[in-house]
Amino acid sequence: MPIHVIAAGFDPFHTHRFNPSQTSVEQLPDTVKIDEEHTALVAKLVLPTCCQGAWDCLRPAVDAVREQPFFVLLSGLAESRDRIYLERFALNVRQYRIPDNAGHTHNDEYLEAGPDAIRTKVSVLELSGYLRKKRIPADVSNYAGAFICNETYYRSLNRWQAQENCLGVLFVHLPPFRKYFKTLGK
């Protein structure tokens, strides 16, 4: 039985003409051979940077495969960072410092019924260590901010992480490519 990976990034927002999470997701292969018995089928989504639009795009894609083993891999742009950050928690809060692409603004609001924070069951310390051994600059962050990235992460963790077939939900923040390549010394 294949493993379904739903990989999602976001479209450009605010003053950014392009979003490395969109580019990265679009470059992923359609299938990945994990071992002799397992193959991952990769569904690639580019989410709108809009509070409801992102969720309306992601939710049906994941719900369509949740009866089989699945993993949700979310990614977004963290403009101030210079390396990949694996997000440990998502917070039940909306605190937008800028409007989303549809003009929505939110100030100190709960996202939905649920705990104040949800921790991913993915071992972010182990994964960041593995990436660093492969000479990929990576670190762990304790929360995914309070904009659309966090909102999508929280809703995903709250809806799917506890399901039997869910192998994990993880949010990865990517730096702008120019900062990342500078960190790599290129």
TORKOLVO-669001 format. One record per atom (N, C-alpha, C): atom name; residue in three letters; x, y, z. Coordinates in nm, 3 decimals. Layout:
residues N
SITE roba mipa      px      py      pz
SITE   CA  ALA       X       Y       Z
...
end
This chain:
residues 186
SITE roba mipa      px      py      pz
SITE    N  MET   0.085  -0.118   0.000
SITE   CA  MET   0.000   0.000   0.000
SITE    C  MET   0.089   0.124   0.000
SITE    N  PRO   0.063   0.219  -0.086
SITE   CA  PRO   0.147   0.338  -0.091
SITE    C  PRO   0.119   0.432   0.027
SITE    N  ILE   0.216   0.514   0.055
SITE   CA  ILE   0.201   0.621   0.153
SITE    C  ILE   0.172   0.748   0.074
SITE    N  HIS   0.072   0.822   0.116
SITE   CA  HIS   0.037   0.947   0.049
SITE    C  HIS   0.102   1.063   0.124
SITE    N  VAL   0.179   1.141   0.053
SITE   CA  VAL   0.238   1.261   0.110
SITE    C  VAL   0.171   1.380   0.044
SITE    N  ILE   0.109   1.461   0.126
SITE   CA  ILE   0.050   1.585   0.077
SITE    C  ILE   0.150   1.694   0.111
SITE    N  ALA   0.217   1.747   0.008
SITE   CA  ALA   0.319   1.850   0.026
SITE    C  ALA   0.261   1.982  -0.021
SITE    N  ALA   0.265   2.081   0.065
SITE   CA  ALA   0.204   2.209   0.032
SITE    C  ALA   0.297   2.325   0.063
SITE    N  GLY   0.299   2.420  -0.025
SITE   CA  GLY   0.368   2.547  -0.006
SITE    C  GLY   0.268   2.658  -0.033
SITE    N  PHE   0.313   2.780  -0.021
SITE   CA  PHE   0.224   2.895  -0.040
SITE    C  PHE   0.265   2.979  -0.159
SITE    N  ASP   0.168   3.050  -0.213
SITE   CA  ASP   0.197   3.141  -0.322
SITE    C  ASP   0.264   3.267  -0.266
SITE    N  PRO   0.316   3.355  -0.354
SITE   CA  PRO   0.381   3.479  -0.306
SITE    C  PRO   0.282   3.565  -0.228
SITE    N  PHE   0.334   3.643  -0.135
SITE   CA  PHE   0.248   3.730  -0.055
SITE    C  PHE   0.322   3.859  -0.021
SITE    N  HIS   0.245   3.956   0.022
SITE   CA  HIS   0.296   4.087   0.066
SITE    C  HIS   0.389   4.145  -0.040
SITE    N  THR   0.513   4.172  -0.009
SITE   CA  THR   0.605   4.231  -0.106
SITE    C  THR   0.691   4.128  -0.177
SITE    N  HIS   0.668   4.000  -0.150
SITE   CA  HIS   0.749   3.893  -0.210
SITE    C  HIS   0.693   3.858  -0.347
SITE    N  ARG   0.778   3.865  -0.446
SITE   CA  ARG   0.736   3.831  -0.583
SITE    C  ARG   0.733   3.680  -0.604
SITE    N  PHE   0.803   3.609  -0.518
SITE   CA  PHE   0.800   3.464  -0.528
SITE    C  PHE   0.820   3.404  -0.391
SITE    N  ASN   0.776   3.281  -0.376
SITE   CA  ASN   0.779   3.214  -0.247
SITE    C  ASN   0.859   3.084  -0.263
SITE    N  PRO   0.970   3.068  -0.190
SITE   CA  PRO   1.049   2.946  -0.204
SITE    C  PRO   0.973   2.819  -0.168
SITE    N  SER   0.870   2.830  -0.086
SITE   CA  SER   0.792   2.710  -0.052
SITE    C  SER   0.714   2.661  -0.175
SITE    N  GLN   0.664   2.753  -0.254
SITE   CA  GLN   0.594   2.714  -0.377
SITE    C  GLN   0.692   2.647  -0.474
SITE    N  THR   0.805   2.711  -0.495
SITE   CA  THR   0.906   2.657  -0.587
SITE    C  THR   0.954   2.519  -0.541
SITE    N  SER   0.979   2.505  -0.411
SITE   CA  SER   1.028   2.377  -0.358
SITE    C  SER   0.926   2.266  -0.376
SITE    N  VAL   0.801   2.294  -0.346
SITE   CA  VAL   0.696   2.193  -0.361
SITE    C  VAL   0.680   2.154  -0.508
SITE    N  GLU   0.681   2.252  -0.595
SITE   CA  GLU   0.664   2.223  -0.738
SITE    C  GLU   0.778   2.137  -0.794
SITE    N  GLN   0.895   2.140  -0.730
SITE   CA  GLN   1.010   2.062  -0.777
SITE    C  GLN   1.014   1.920  -0.722
SITE    N  LEU   0.927   1.887  -0.631
SITE   CA  LEU   0.927   1.751  -0.574
SITE    C  LEU   0.887   1.648  -0.679
SITE    N  PRO   0.939   1.526  -0.667
SITE   CA  PRO   0.896   1.420  -0.758
SITE    C  PRO   0.754   1.375  -0.726
SITE    N  ASP   0.690   1.310  -0.820
SITE   CA  ASP   0.555   1.259  -0.798
SITE    C  ASP   0.553   1.132  -0.712
SITE    N  THR   0.663   1.057  -0.716
SITE   CA  THR   0.675   0.937  -0.634
SITE    C  THR   0.816   0.930  -0.576
SITE    N  VAL   0.825   0.869  -0.458
SITE   CA  VAL   0.953   0.848  -0.393
SITE    C  VAL   0.956   0.704  -0.343
SITE    N  LYS   1.057   0.630  -0.384
SITE   CA  LYS   1.072   0.491  -0.336
SITE    C  LYS   1.136   0.497  -0.198
SITE    N  ILE   1.065   0.450  -0.099
SITE   CA  ILE   1.113   0.454   0.039
SITE    C  ILE   1.200   0.332   0.068
SITE    N  ASP   1.151   0.215   0.034
SITE   CA  ASP   1.226   0.089   0.045
SITE    C  ASP   1.163  -0.009  -0.053
SITE    N  GLU   1.200  -0.136  -0.043
SITE   CA  GLU   1.151  -0.236  -0.138
SITE    C  GLU   0.999  -0.251  -0.134
SITE    N  GLU   0.938  -0.224  -0.020
SITE   CA  GLU   0.794  -0.246  -0.005
SITE    C  GLU   0.710  -0.119  -0.009
SITE    N  HIS   0.773  -0.003   0.008
SITE   CA  HIS   0.694   0.120   0.024
SITE    C  HIS   0.733   0.228  -0.076
SITE    N  THR   0.631   0.288  -0.130
SITE   CA  THR   0.647   0.402  -0.219
SITE    C  THR   0.559   0.514  -0.168
SITE    N  ALA   0.609   0.636  -0.175
SITE   CA  ALA   0.529   0.752  -0.138
SITE    C  ALA   0.478   0.818  -0.266
SITE    N  LEU   0.349   0.843  -0.268
SITE   CA  LEU   0.288   0.918  -0.376
SITE    C  LEU   0.275   1.062  -0.329
SITE    N  VAL   0.334   1.155  -0.401
SITE   CA  VAL   0.340   1.294  -0.356
SITE    C  VAL   0.237   1.378  -0.430
SITE    N  ALA   0.144   1.434  -0.354
SITE   CA  ALA   0.048   1.530  -0.408
SITE    C  ALA   0.102   1.668  -0.375
SITE    N  LYS   0.119   1.752  -0.475
SITE   CA  LYS   0.180   1.885  -0.457
SITE    C  LYS   0.073   1.992  -0.466
SITE    N  LEU   0.065   2.074  -0.361
SITE   CA  LEU  -0.034   2.181  -0.357
SITE    C  LEU   0.035   2.315  -0.337
SITE    N  VAL  -0.014   2.416  -0.406
SITE   CA  VAL   0.025   2.554  -0.378
SITE    C  VAL  -0.098   2.621  -0.318
SITE    N  LEU  -0.085   2.655  -0.191
SITE   CA  LEU  -0.197   2.713  -0.117
SITE    C  LEU  -0.200   2.864  -0.133
SITE    N  PRO  -0.318   2.921  -0.141
SITE   CA  PRO  -0.325   3.068  -0.142
SITE    C  PRO  -0.291   3.121  -0.002
SITE    N  THR  -0.222   3.232   0.002
SITE   CA  THR  -0.189   3.294   0.130
SITE    C  THR  -0.311   3.372   0.178
SITE    N  CYS  -0.409   3.296   0.218
SITE   CA  CYS  -0.537   3.349   0.266
SITE    C  CYS  -0.586   3.255   0.375
SITE    N  CYS  -0.632   3.310   0.485
SITE   CA  CYS  -0.669   3.228   0.601
SITE    C  CYS  -0.765   3.116   0.565
SITE    N  GLN  -0.875   3.144   0.501
SITE   CA  GLN  -0.971   3.039   0.469
SITE    C  GLN  -0.935   2.969   0.339
SITE    N  GLY  -0.879   3.041   0.243
SITE   CA  GLY  -0.845   2.982   0.114
SITE    C  GLY  -0.744   2.869   0.126
SITE    N  ALA  -0.644   2.886   0.211
SITE   CA  ALA  -0.542   2.781   0.229
SITE    C  ALA  -0.607   2.654   0.283
SITE    N  TRP  -0.690   2.670   0.383
SITE   CA  TRP  -0.755   2.554   0.445
SITE    C  TRP  -0.853   2.489   0.348
SITE    N  ASP  -0.926   2.570   0.272
SITE   CA  ASP  -1.022   2.516   0.175
SITE    C  ASP  -0.953   2.436   0.064
SITE    N  CYS  -0.829   2.466   0.036
SITE   CA  CYS  -0.750   2.392  -0.064
SITE    C  CYS  -0.689   2.265  -0.003
SITE    N  LEU  -0.635   2.276   0.117
SITE   CA  LEU  -0.565   2.164   0.180
SITE    C  LEU  -0.659   2.055   0.232
SITE    N  ARG  -0.764   2.095   0.300
SITE   CA  ARG  -0.852   2.000   0.369
SITE    C  ARG  -0.906   1.890   0.276
SITE    N  PRO  -0.965   1.923   0.160
SITE   CA  PRO  -1.017   1.813   0.078
SITE    C  PRO  -0.908   1.722   0.021
SITE    N  ALA  -0.790   1.776  -0.004
SITE   CA  ALA  -0.681   1.694  -0.057
SITE    C  ALA  -0.638   1.589   0.045
SITE    N  VAL  -0.630   1.628   0.171
SITE   CA  VAL  -0.590   1.532   0.276
SITE    C  VAL  -0.706   1.438   0.309
SITE    N  ASP  -0.825   1.492   0.320
SITE   CA  ASP  -0.939   1.406   0.353
SITE    C  ASP  -0.961   1.297   0.248
SITE    N  ALA  -0.921   1.323   0.124
SITE   CA  ALA  -0.939   1.226   0.016
SITE    C  ALA  -0.851   1.102   0.033
SITE    N  VAL  -0.742   1.114   0.108
SITE   CA  VAL  -0.649   1.001   0.125
SITE    C  VAL  -0.638   0.952   0.269
SITE    N  ARG  -0.712   1.007   0.360
SITE   CA  ARG  -0.693   0.975   0.502
SITE    C  ARG  -0.731   0.834   0.542
SITE    N  GLU  -0.792   0.757   0.454
SITE   CA  GLU  -0.822   0.617   0.483
SITE    C  GLU  -0.699   0.528   0.459
SITE    N  GLN  -0.594   0.586   0.402
SITE   CA  GLN  -0.469   0.515   0.376
SITE    C  GLN  -0.358   0.587   0.454
SITE    N  PRO  -0.241   0.526   0.467
SITE   CA  PRO  -0.132   0.595   0.538
SITE    C  PRO  -0.098   0.726   0.467
SITE    N  PHE  -0.087   0.835   0.545
SITE   CA  PHE  -0.058   0.965   0.487
SITE    C  PHE   0.030   1.049   0.579
SITE    N  PHE   0.098   1.143   0.516
SITE   CA  PHE   0.184   1.238   0.586
SITE    C  PHE   0.157   1.376   0.526
SITE    N  VAL   0.141   1.476   0.611
SITE   CA  VAL   0.117   1.612   0.565
SITE    C  VAL   0.244   1.694   0.588
SITE    N  LEU   0.302   1.742   0.480
SITE   CA  LEU   0.424   1.823   0.484
SITE    C  LEU   0.391   1.963   0.434
SITE    N  LEU   0.391   2.057   0.525
SITE   CA  LEU   0.358   2.196   0.493
SITE    C  LEU   0.486   2.278   0.494
SITE    N  SER   0.491   2.379   0.409
SITE   CA  SER   0.608   2.467   0.409
SITE    C  SER   0.566   2.609   0.377
SITE    N  GLY   0.648   2.701   0.424
SITE   CA  GLY   0.621   2.842   0.400
SITE    C  GLY   0.748   2.924   0.411
SITE    N  LEU   0.738   3.049   0.376
SITE   CA  LEU   0.851   3.142   0.378
SITE    C  LEU   0.866   3.206   0.515
SITE    N  ALA   0.989   3.205   0.566
SITE   CA  ALA   1.025   3.280   0.688
SITE    C  ALA   1.132   3.379   0.645
SITE    N  GLU   1.089   3.500   0.611
SITE   CA  GLU   1.179   3.596   0.546
SITE    C  GLU   1.299   3.639   0.630
SITE    N  SER   1.292   3.627   0.760
SITE   CA  SER   1.404   3.672   0.844
SITE    C  SER   1.505   3.560   0.875
SITE    N  ARG   1.477   3.440   0.831
SITE   CA  ARG   1.564   3.328   0.865
SITE    C  ARG   1.664   3.298   0.753
SITE    N  ASP   1.772   3.229   0.791
SITE   CA  ASP   1.877   3.198   0.694
SITE    C  ASP   1.899   3.048   0.677
SITE    N  ARG   1.813   2.968   0.738
SITE   CA  ARG   1.823   2.823   0.727
SITE    C  ARG   1.683   2.763   0.735
SITE    N  ILE   1.673   2.636   0.714
SITE   CA  ILE   1.545   2.565   0.725
SITE    C  ILE   1.511   2.550   0.873
SITE    N  TYR   1.386   2.576   0.907
SITE   CA  TYR   1.340   2.558   1.045
SITE    C  TYR   1.222   2.461   1.048
SITE    N  LEU   1.235   2.359   1.131
SITE   CA  LEU   1.129   2.261   1.153
SITE    C  LEU   1.048   2.309   1.273
SITE    N  GLU   0.919   2.322   1.254
SITE   CA  GLU   0.834   2.382   1.357
SITE    C  GLU   0.779   2.276   1.452
SITE    N  ARG   0.807   2.295   1.581
SITE   CA  ARG   0.767   2.199   1.684
SITE    C  ARG   0.619   2.215   1.723
SITE    N  PHE   0.571   2.339   1.733
SITE   CA  PHE   0.434   2.366   1.780
SITE    C  PHE   0.358   2.454   1.681
SITE    N  ALA   0.228   2.443   1.686
SITE   CA  ALA   0.138   2.539   1.622
SITE    C  ALA   0.051   2.596   1.734
SITE    N  LEU   0.021   2.722   1.726
SITE   CA  LEU  -0.055   2.792   1.830
SITE    C  LEU  -0.197   2.822   1.784
SITE    N  ASN  -0.288   2.818   1.878
SITE   CA  ASN  -0.428   2.847   1.849
SITE    C  ASN  -0.451   2.998   1.858
SITE    N  VAL  -0.389   3.071   1.766
SITE   CA  VAL  -0.402   3.217   1.767
SITE    C  VAL  -0.383   3.271   1.625
SITE    N  ARG  -0.454   3.379   1.598
SITE   CA  ARG  -0.434   3.458   1.476
SITE    C  ARG  -0.387   3.596   1.521
SITE    N  GLN  -0.273   3.637   1.473
SITE   CA  GLN  -0.218   3.769   1.505
SITE    C  GLN  -0.141   3.816   1.382
SITE    N  TYR  -0.213   3.863   1.282
SITE   CA  TYR  -0.151   3.900   1.155
SITE    C  TYR  -0.084   4.036   1.167
SITE    N  ARG   0.043   4.043   1.132
SITE   CA  ARG   0.111   4.174   1.130
SITE    C  ARG   0.088   4.245   0.998
SITE    N  ILE   0.046   4.168   0.895
SITE   CA  ILE   0.010   4.222   0.764
SITE    C  ILE  -0.119   4.152   0.719
SITE    N  PRO  -0.196   4.211   0.629
SITE   CA  PRO  -0.313   4.140   0.577
SITE    C  PRO  -0.270   4.022   0.491
SITE    N  ASP  -0.355   3.918   0.486
SITE   CA  ASP  -0.327   3.808   0.393
SITE    C  ASP  -0.358   3.856   0.251
SITE    N  ASN  -0.339   3.770   0.153
SITE   CA  ASN  -0.357   3.812   0.013
SITE    C  ASN  -0.499   3.850  -0.022
SITE    N  ALA  -0.596   3.810   0.058
SITE   CA  ALA  -0.736   3.847   0.035
SITE    C  ALA  -0.775   3.970   0.119
SITE    N  GLY  -0.677   4.026   0.191
SITE   CA  GLY  -0.704   4.145   0.271
SITE    C  GLY  -0.753   4.119   0.412
SITE    N  HIS  -0.758   3.994   0.454
SITE   CA  HIS  -0.803   3.962   0.590
SITE    C  HIS  -0.698   4.003   0.692
SITE    N  THR  -0.745   4.058   0.802
SITE   CA  THR  -0.658   4.088   0.915
SITE    C  THR  -0.722   4.028   1.040
SITE    N  HIS  -0.640   3.982   1.130
SITE   CA  HIS  -0.688   3.926   1.255
SITE    C  HIS  -0.597   3.971   1.367
SITE    N  ASN  -0.655   3.997   1.483
SITE   CA  ASN  -0.578   4.047   1.596
SITE    C  ASN  -0.617   3.972   1.722
SITE    N  ASP  -0.528   3.884   1.769
SITE   CA  ASP  -0.546   3.812   1.895
SITE    C  ASP  -0.677   3.734   1.900
SITE    N  GLU  -0.697   3.648   1.799
SITE   CA  GLU  -0.817   3.567   1.792
SITE    C  GLU  -0.780   3.418   1.797
SITE    N  TYR  -0.870   3.338   1.854
SITE   CA  TYR  -0.853   3.192   1.848
SITE    C  TYR  -0.885   3.145   1.706
SITE    N  LEU  -0.819   3.039   1.662
SITE   CA  LEU  -0.846   2.981   1.531
SITE    C  LEU  -0.972   2.895   1.534
SITE    N  GLU  -0.978   2.805   1.632
SITE   CA  GLU  -1.089   2.711   1.641
SITE    C  GLU  -1.085   2.646   1.779
SITE    N  ALA  -1.187   2.567   1.809
SITE   CA  ALA  -1.190   2.495   1.936
SITE    C  ALA  -1.072   2.397   1.940
SITE    N  GLY  -0.998   2.402   2.047
SITE   CA  GLY  -0.883   2.314   2.063
SITE    C  GLY  -0.788   2.371   2.166
SITE    N  PRO  -0.680   2.299   2.193
SITE   CA  PRO  -0.582   2.346   2.290
SITE    C  PRO  -0.510   2.471   2.241
SITE    N  ASP  -0.445   2.541   2.334
SITE   CA  ASP  -0.372   2.662   2.297
SITE    C  ASP  -0.254   2.633   2.205
SITE    N  ALA  -0.196   2.516   2.217
SITE   CA  ALA  -0.084   2.477   2.131
SITE    C  ALA  -0.090   2.327   2.107
SITE    N  ILE  -0.042   2.286   1.989
SITE   CA  ILE  -0.034   2.143   1.956
SITE    C  ILE   0.108   2.116   1.906
SITE    N  ARG   0.167   2.011   1.958
SITE   CA  ARG   0.302   1.972   1.921
SITE    C  ARG   0.297   1.862   1.814
SITE    N  THR   0.380   1.874   1.714
SITE   CA  THR   0.388   1.768   1.614
SITE    C  THR   0.446   1.642   1.677
SITE    N  LYS   0.402   1.526   1.628
SITE   CA  LYS   0.460   1.401   1.677
SITE    C  LYS   0.586   1.364   1.599
SITE    N  VAL   0.620   1.441   1.497
SITE   CA  VAL   0.744   1.419   1.422
SITE    C  VAL   0.861   1.462   1.511
SITE    N  SER   0.965   1.384   1.517
SITE   CA  SER   1.083   1.417   1.597
SITE    C  SER   1.165   1.523   1.524
SITE    N  VAL   1.137   1.648   1.555
SITE   CA  VAL   1.205   1.758   1.485
SITE    C  VAL   1.353   1.765   1.522
SITE    N  LEU   1.390   1.728   1.643
SITE   CA  LEU   1.531   1.727   1.681
SITE    C  LEU   1.609   1.622   1.601
SITE    N  GLU   1.552   1.505   1.591
SITE   CA  GLU   1.617   1.398   1.515
SITE    C  GLU   1.628   1.436   1.367
SITE    N  LEU   1.522   1.490   1.312
SITE   CA  LEU   1.522   1.528   1.171
SITE    C  LEU   1.619   1.642   1.144
SITE    N  SER   1.624   1.743   1.230
SITE   CA  SER   1.718   1.854   1.208
SITE    C  SER   1.862   1.804   1.219
SITE    N  GLY   1.888   1.711   1.310
SITE   CA  GLY   2.022   1.652   1.321
SITE    C  GLY   2.060   1.576   1.195
SITE    N  TYR   1.965   1.502   1.141
SITE   CA  TYR   1.990   1.428   1.018
SITE    C  TYR   2.022   1.525   0.903
SITE    N  LEU   1.945   1.632   0.892
SITE   CA  LEU   1.970   1.730   0.785
SITE    C  LEU   2.107   1.795   0.800
SITE    N  ARG   2.143   1.830   0.922
SITE   CA  ARG   2.275   1.892   0.943
SITE    C  ARG   2.388   1.795   0.909
SITE    N  LYS   2.370   1.666   0.939
SITE   CA  LYS   2.472   1.566   0.900
SITE    C  LYS   2.487   1.561   0.749
SITE    N  LYS   2.381   1.591   0.678
SITE   CA  LYS   2.384   1.594   0.531
SITE    C  LYS   2.428   1.732   0.478
SITE    N  ARG   2.476   1.817   0.571
SITE   CA  ARG   2.523   1.953   0.540
SITE    C  ARG   2.413   2.044   0.486
SITE    N  ILE   2.292   2.021   0.537
SITE   CA  ILE   2.178   2.107   0.505
SITE    C  ILE   2.151   2.191   0.629
SITE    N  PRO   2.176   2.322   0.623
SITE   CA  PRO   2.153   2.407   0.740
SITE    C  PRO   2.006   2.402   0.785
SITE    N  ALA   1.985   2.347   0.904
SITE   CA  ALA   1.850   2.331   0.957
SITE    C  ALA   1.853   2.345   1.108
SITE    N  ASP   1.739   2.385   1.163
SITE   CA  ASP   1.727   2.401   1.307
SITE    C  ASP   1.581   2.378   1.345
SITE    N  VAL   1.553   2.385   1.474
SITE   CA  VAL   1.418   2.367   1.526
SITE    C  VAL   1.367   2.501   1.577
SITE    N  SER   1.242   2.529   1.548
SITE   CA  SER   1.174   2.647   1.600
SITE    C  SER   1.058   2.598   1.685
SITE    N  ASN   1.024   2.673   1.788
SITE   CA  ASN   0.919   2.628   1.877
SITE    C  ASN   0.778   2.665   1.836
SITE    N  TYR   0.763   2.756   1.742
SITE   CA  TYR   0.628   2.783   1.691
SITE    C  TYR   0.636   2.852   1.556
SITE    N  ALA   0.529   2.833   1.479
SITE   CA  ALA   0.526   2.875   1.340
SITE    C  ALA   0.470   3.016   1.320
SITE    N  GLY   0.487   3.103   1.418
SITE   CA  GLY   0.438   3.241   1.405
SITE    C  GLY   0.290   3.250   1.436
SITE    N  ALA   0.223   3.350   1.380
SITE   CA  ALA   0.080   3.369   1.404
SITE    C  ALA   0.007   3.413   1.278
SITE    N  PHE   0.065   3.380   1.162
SITE   CA  PHE   0.006   3.417   1.033
SITE    C  PHE  -0.050   3.290   0.967
SITE    N  ILE  -0.061   3.287   0.839
SITE   CA  ILE  -0.125   3.177   0.767
SITE    C  ILE  -0.050   3.045   0.785
SITE    N  CYS   0.082   3.048   0.792
SITE   CA  CYS   0.159   2.925   0.814
SITE    C  CYS   0.114   2.856   0.942
SITE    N  ASN   0.113   2.929   1.050
SITE   CA  ASN   0.071   2.873   1.179
SITE    C  ASN  -0.074   2.828   1.174
SITE    N  GLU  -0.159   2.908   1.113
SITE   CA  GLU  -0.301   2.875   1.108
SITE    C  GLU  -0.323   2.741   1.036
SITE    N  THR  -0.259   2.724   0.922
SITE   CA  THR  -0.273   2.601   0.845
SITE    C  THR  -0.214   2.482   0.922
SITE    N  TYR  -0.101   2.505   0.987
SITE   CA  TYR  -0.037   2.400   1.067
SITE    C  TYR  -0.126   2.358   1.183
SITE    N  TYR  -0.179   2.455   1.256
SITE   CA  TYR  -0.264   2.424   1.371
SITE    C  TYR  -0.386   2.343   1.328
SITE    N  ARG  -0.454   2.391   1.225
SITE   CA  ARG  -0.574   2.321   1.179
SITE    C  ARG  -0.540   2.178   1.134
SITE    N  SER  -0.426   2.161   1.070
SITE   CA  SER  -0.384   2.028   1.023
SITE    C  SER  -0.353   1.936   1.140
SITE    N  LEU  -0.277   1.985   1.237
SITE   CA  LEU  -0.247   1.904   1.356
SITE    C  LEU  -0.375   1.869   1.430
SITE    N  ASN  -0.462   1.964   1.447
SITE   CA  ASN  -0.586   1.944   1.522
SITE    C  ASN  -0.679   1.845   1.453
SITE    N  ARG  -0.681   1.846   1.321
SITE   CA  ARG  -0.774   1.761   1.246
SITE    C  ARG  -0.719   1.621   1.220
SITE    N  TRP  -0.590   1.609   1.186
SITE   CA  TRP  -0.541   1.482   1.133
SITE    C  TRP  -0.439   1.408   1.220
SITE    N  GLN  -0.360   1.477   1.300
SITE   CA  GLN  -0.247   1.411   1.365
SITE    C  GLN  -0.287   1.289   1.449
SITE    N  ALA  -0.400   1.294   1.514
SITE   CA  ALA  -0.442   1.183   1.601
SITE    C  ALA  -0.507   1.069   1.525
SITE    N  GLN  -0.530   1.084   1.395
SITE   CA  GLN  -0.593   0.976   1.318
SITE    C  GLN  -0.498   0.859   1.301
SITE    N  GLU  -0.553   0.742   1.301
SITE   CA  GLU  -0.475   0.618   1.296
SITE    C  GLU  -0.381   0.612   1.175
SITE    N  ASN  -0.423   0.654   1.060
SITE   CA  ASN  -0.343   0.644   0.938
SITE    C  ASN  -0.246   0.760   0.918
SITE    N  CYS  -0.250   0.858   1.006
SITE   CA  CYS  -0.161   0.974   0.992
SITE    C  CYS  -0.022   0.939   1.043
SITE    N  LEU   0.075   0.948   0.954
SITE   CA  LEU   0.214   0.920   0.991
SITE    C  LEU   0.284   1.043   1.045
SITE    N  GLY   0.222   1.159   1.029
SITE   CA  GLY   0.278   1.281   1.083
SITE    C  GLY   0.230   1.404   1.009
SITE    N  VAL   0.240   1.515   1.076
SITE   CA  VAL   0.213   1.647   1.020
SITE    C  VAL   0.331   1.734   1.060
SITE    N  LEU   0.392   1.801   0.963
SITE   CA  LEU   0.509   1.884   0.992
SITE    C  LEU   0.505   2.011   0.909
SITE    N  PHE   0.543   2.120   0.973
SITE   CA  PHE   0.560   2.247   0.901
SITE    C  PHE   0.708   2.281   0.897
SITE    N  VAL   0.754   2.317   0.778
SITE   CA  VAL   0.893   2.354   0.755
SITE    C  VAL   0.896   2.497   0.703
SITE    N  HIS   0.964   2.584   0.774
SITE   CA  HIS   0.982   2.720   0.726
SITE    C  HIS   1.111   2.729   0.645
SITE    N  LEU   1.102   2.787   0.529
SITE   CA  LEU   1.217   2.803   0.441
SITE    C  LEU   1.259   2.949   0.437
SITE    N  PRO   1.389   2.974   0.432
SITE   CA  PRO   1.437   3.113   0.421
SITE    C  PRO   1.428   3.157   0.274
SITE    N  PRO   1.441   3.286   0.250
SITE   CA  PRO   1.458   3.329   0.111
SITE    C  PRO   1.582   3.261   0.054
SITE    N  PHE   1.578   3.224  -0.072
SITE   CA  PHE   1.691   3.150  -0.130
SITE    C  PHE   1.823   3.225  -0.116
SITE    N  ARG   1.822   3.357  -0.133
SITE   CA  ARG   1.949   3.433  -0.125
SITE    C  ARG   2.013   3.420   0.013
SITE    N  LYS   1.934   3.421   0.119
SITE   CA  LYS   1.988   3.404   0.254
SITE    C  LYS   2.036   3.262   0.276
SITE    N  TYR   1.961   3.166   0.224
SITE   CA  TYR   1.999   3.027   0.241
SITE    C  TYR   2.130   2.997   0.172
SITE    N  PHE   2.145   3.044   0.049
SITE   CA  PHE   2.270   3.018  -0.025
SITE    C  PHE   2.388   3.090   0.038
SITE    N  LYS   2.362   3.204   0.101
SITE   CA  LYS   2.469   3.274   0.172
SITE    C  LYS   2.514   3.189   0.292
SITE    N  THR   2.418   3.125   0.361
SITE   CA  THR   2.451   3.037   0.473
SITE    C  THR   2.534   2.918   0.424
SITE    N  LEU   2.503   2.871   0.304
SITE   CA  LEU   2.577   2.759   0.247
SITE    C  LEU   2.716   2.802   0.197
SITE    N  GLY   2.740   2.933   0.192
SITE   CA  GLY   2.868   2.984   0.142
SITE    C  GLY   2.875   2.989  -0.008
SITE    N  LYS   2.760   3.000  -0.073
SITE   CA  LYS   2.755   3.005  -0.220
SITE    C  LYS   2.714   3.140  -0.269
end
